[in-house]
Amino acid sequence: MEPARRAARRLVEAGRVQITQAGHVVDPSTAKGPIRIRRTP
């Protein structure tokens, strides 16, 4: 699962996606547990 999280963090840094937990955008470096990835509006 860590390779997927690393890829998601790279996409967050590029401004292409947001990482959320419980419907709130979270900092990918501090997110623990399940995350959701959504496109940036």
ChimeraX attribute file (.defattr): number of C-alpha atoms within 10 A of each C-alpha:
attribute: neighborCount
match mode: 1-to-1
recipient: residues
	/A:1	5
	/A:2	7
	/A:3	8
	/A:4	9
	/A:5	16
	/A:6	13
	/A:7	11
	/A:8	20
	/A:9	19
	/A:10	14
	/A:11	17
	/A:12	19
	/A:13	12
	/A:14	9
	/A:15	11
	/A:16	13
	/A:17	17
	/A:18	21
	/A:19	22
	/A:20	17
	/A:21	15
	/A:22	9
	/A:23	9
	/A:24	10
	/A:25	15
	/A:26	16
	/A:27	14
	/A:28	18
	/A:29	9
	/A:30	7
	/A:31	14
	/A:32	10
	/A:33	6
	/A:34	8
	/A:35	16
	/A:36	14
	/A:37	16
	/A:38	14
	/A:39	11
	/A:40	11
	/A:41	6
